[in-house]
Amino acid sequence: MLFYDDFIKKLNDTTITLKNKYSYGLNFTKKIVWLGTGIPISLIGGFQLWVLKTNNGNPIGYVIALLMLLFGIYNIKMAFSYKINIDAENKKLINKQFTIELDKVKLVELRKMVAPKSKKLEACLDVITHDKKQIIIPLIMNNKLEFTAVIKEITKDKFVIIKD
């Protein structure tokens, strides 16, 4: 994987001075993909509901149209609500699903892997805590080089790069 080797070289060459807080949103290409699926599916579901309402449709059609509409709205919501914050002062990684205290982690590995809920190989951070929890963070945020450099700087000797 060519981009991963280049990413590691850039990461090793990057020096960073820590600020108090960092905030990262979703990568532009991922946002386009999520919006590109969410908007059309929402429109199709809404149109299907309208057609069923005007033509006295069957209940199963309403259920399918409503599910399509909800799935599309969920994709749109996820495209705009993805956010990861790093509090460098308190050494915390904050997401809406989890909060990791980076000074209390056992190991942070940068590796290329197939992330959960994904189908393609991408760079991920594999965080293992002292209470044996494994948290996989796919690097799909904007400015992933800075994100990884900040994590590397905070965790220092606990940060390992796997070059399979």
N, C-alpha and C positions, 0 to 999 in steps of 0.2 A: 504494500500500500504506500504509494509514493508520497501522498500528502501527509501521512502520519510521520514519516521520517523527516520531512521538511519542518513539520510542526515541532518535533523534538529538538531539531537544530535551533530553530528560532527561540524555543523556550529556554534552552541552555544559554543562549546569547543574551537573553533579556534580563536586565537588572531593573528592579522596581523599588521605589520608596513608598512605603505604606501610608495611605490616607486613613481617615477614621472609618468611612463607610463607602461601600461600592454597591452599585445596583446594575443588574444585567437583565435585559429583556430577551425575547425570542429572536433568533437569527432571522434576517429578512427573507431568505429563501424558504425557511420553514413556515414563516408567517404567511407567505404567498400560497404555499401548498395547503395549509389549514384553511385559509380564507377561500382558496380556489375550490375546495370541496364543500366547505360549510355554506357558502352563499348559494351555489346552484341547488344543493340538496334542500335548503330551506325554501327556496323559490318553488321547486318542484312539489314539495310537501304542501306549501300554502296554496299553490294552484290546484293541486289535487283535492284539497279540502273545499275550495271554492266550487270546483266542478261537481263534487259529490253533493254539496249543499244545494246547488241550483238544479240538479237532476235527481234529487231524492235518492242518493246512493245508499249502498248497503253498509252495515256497521263495520264489517271487516275492512272495507275500504277506508273508513274513517280512522280506524286504528292504525293501519299502515301509513296513511298520510300524516297522522299526528306523530307517529314514531319518526318518520323522515324529517318532519319539521323540527322536532326536538333534537334529533341528531345533528342537523345542520346548525341549529342555534348553539348547541354544545361546542361544536368545532369553532364557531366564530368567537364564543366566549373564551375558549382555551387559547386562541391565537392572541387575544389581547390581555389575558390575565396571567400569562406565564412570566414569572419574575423570580430571580434569585438575588438575595442580598448577602453581602459579607460585611460583618461588623468586625473590622480589624482590631479595634480597641479592646473589645471583649472576646475576640477570637471565636466568633460564631458565624455559622453558615445558615441562613434562614430562607426557607421556602414555605409555601403554604401547607405542604404535607409534613415537613419535618424541620427540626432545628438541631444542628450538630454543633457541639462545642469542640472546636478544632484543637484545643490544647489537651483534650481528653480522648483523642482517637488513638487507636492502636497502630493503624497503617492507612496510608492513602496511596493508591496505585493508579498511575496513568497507563491505560492499555487500550488497544483496539479490540472491540468486541461487539457482539450483537446485543444491543441494549434491550431491556424489557420493553414490550409494546412496540418493538421496531423489527424490521426485517432485513436491514442492511448493516454492514460492518461500519462502525464509526468509533471515534475516540471517546473514551468514557473515563470518569474518575470513579474508582471503586474504593469506597470509604468503609473501613472496618472499625467498629467502636470496641471499647473494652468490654461491654456487655454482650459481645458476639453478634451484633447486628451488622448486616451488610447493606449499604446504601449505594446504589449505582446511579451516578449522575451523568447522563449523556451530554456531551459538549455541543449543545444546539443553541447556545445563547450567543448574543452578539459579543464581539470582542473576546472570544474564547481564549486567546493567548494571554491577555491580561488577567482573566479569571484564573487560569491555571497558574500563572506566575504569582498571583497573590496567595493562592492556596499553598503553593510550594514555599513561599517566603514565610508564611505563618506556621506551617507544620514542620519545616526545615528537615530534620533527619528522618522523619516518619514518611516522607514523600519518596516514592520509588517509581521509576519509569520502566515499564515492561516493554521490551522491543522484540516481540515475537516475530 
